């Protein structure tokens, strides 16, 4: 059935970023197969996951490596800029929280 939390937070969202599947959930790596259309084009250097409750806002940023986004549910709005436009862009800062993880 439905579980009602004993506590509620207002204006708070849950977001887990840059979490290594290899480090925290190695058993899931076998489920992530290389897709044929990226074979020979992209090299897997990282295998990370991001999880959220859907009430999150990302900040403008630059990734120094290629990415392949796979969304399992919900919607996401992504705005891509031409690399030569980065002199006119700046990265914003959104206050962040730290989250610990105990794998017992």
C-alpha positions as CSV (number, residue, x, y, z in Angstrom):
1,X,0.0,0.0,0.0
2,X,0.9,3.6,0.1
3,X,3.3,4.8,2.8
4,X,2.8,8.2,4.2
5,X,6.0,9.8,5.5
6,X,6.0,10.9,9.1
7,X,7.6,14.2,8.1
8,X,7.3,16.7,5.2
9,X,9.7,19.3,3.9
10,X,8.6,22.3,1.9
11,X,10.6,23.7,-1.0
12,X,13.0,20.7,-0.9
13,X,13.8,18.3,-3.7
14,X,15.7,15.0,-3.7
15,X,18.5,14.7,-6.2
16,X,21.4,12.3,-6.4
17,X,24.1,13.2,-8.9
18,X,27.3,11.8,-10.3
19,X,26.8,8.5,-8.6
20,X,29.0,5.8,-10.0
21,X,27.0,2.7,-10.9
22,X,30.3,0.7,-10.7
23,X,31.0,1.9,-7.2
24,X,27.5,1.9,-5.6
25,X,25.4,-0.6,-7.6
26,X,27.9,-2.7,-9.6
27,X,25.3,-5.4,-10.1
28,X,23.4,-3.0,-12.4
29,X,26.3,-2.6,-14.8
30,X,25.5,-5.8,-16.7
31,X,22.1,-4.3,-17.6
32,X,23.8,-1.3,-19.4
33,X,24.6,-2.6,-22.8
34,X,26.5,-0.6,-25.4
35,X,24.0,0.6,-28.0
36,X,24.9,-0.2,-31.6
37,X,24.6,3.4,-32.8
38,X,27.4,4.6,-30.4
39,X,29.7,1.6,-30.9
40,X,33.0,2.9,-32.2
41,X,31.9,6.5,-31.8
42,X,31.8,7.0,-28.0
43,X,34.1,5.4,-25.4
44,X,32.6,4.7,-22.0
45,X,34.8,6.4,-19.4
46,X,32.1,6.8,-16.8
47,X,28.9,5.1,-15.9
48,X,27.0,7.4,-13.6
49,X,23.4,7.8,-12.6
50,X,21.3,10.7,-11.5
51,X,18.1,10.2,-9.6
52,X,15.6,12.8,-8.6
53,X,12.0,13.3,-7.4
54,X,11.3,15.4,-10.5
55,X,11.3,18.7,-8.6
56,X,14.9,19.7,-9.6
57,X,16.5,22.4,-11.7
58,X,19.9,21.8,-13.3
59,X,22.4,24.6,-13.8
60,X,24.1,25.7,-17.0
61,X,27.3,23.7,-17.2
62,X,29.9,22.2,-19.5
63,X,30.8,18.5,-19.5
64,X,34.3,17.8,-20.6
65,X,33.3,14.4,-22.0
66,X,30.5,13.1,-24.3
67,X,27.2,12.1,-22.7
68,X,24.4,9.8,-23.6
69,X,21.2,10.7,-21.7
70,X,18.7,7.9,-21.0
71,X,15.6,8.9,-19.1
72,X,13.4,6.2,-17.6
73,X,10.3,8.2,-16.8
74,X,9.0,11.7,-16.7
75,X,10.1,14.6,-18.9
76,X,13.3,16.7,-19.1
77,X,14.0,19.9,-20.9
78,X,17.5,20.1,-22.2
79,X,19.0,23.2,-24.0
80,X,22.1,22.7,-26.0
81,X,24.4,25.5,-27.1
82,X,27.0,25.5,-29.9
83,X,30.5,25.0,-28.4
84,X,31.7,28.2,-30.1
85,X,29.0,30.2,-28.0
86,X,30.6,29.4,-24.7
87,X,32.5,32.7,-24.5
88,X,29.1,34.4,-24.2
89,X,27.8,31.9,-21.5
90,X,28.6,31.6,-17.9
91,X,27.9,28.9,-15.3
92,X,25.4,29.8,-12.7
93,X,25.5,28.4,-9.1
94,X,22.6,26.8,-7.3
95,X,23.2,26.1,-3.6
96,X,23.8,22.4,-3.2
97,X,23.5,20.0,-0.3
98,X,25.7,17.0,0.6
99,X,24.2,13.6,1.0
100,X,25.9,10.6,2.7
101,X,25.3,7.0,1.7
102,X,25.8,4.0,4.0
103,X,25.7,0.7,2.2
104,X,24.9,-1.7,5.1
